[in-house]
Amino acid sequence: MIGVYGGFVDKFPSGAWMNRSLTLRTGQCHVQRYMRPLLERIERGELNPTRIITHRLPLAETPQGYDMFKNKKDGCEKIVLTP
């Protein structure tokens, strides 16, 4: 799992992967290391991140956006906030 540490994980099927003798590895995403090269590739047109954007909201609706993302309402995966 790559991402941001979320503390306790609720309803994670640990018994299912434990019974199958699976190995779970985790780690923080190295945002500072990869942010600049990724943004440069986006600017050059080598990467198109729009396929992961499911919602666009004005900055004033940030609290509603966080709630939508946290609770996965309306199929929310990634929100872009605009001024």
Secondary structure, DSSP 8 states (H G I E B T S, - for coil): -EE---SS-SS--HHHHHHTT-----EE--HHHHHHHHHHHHHTTS--GGGG--EEEEGGGHHHHHHHHHTTGGG---EEEE-
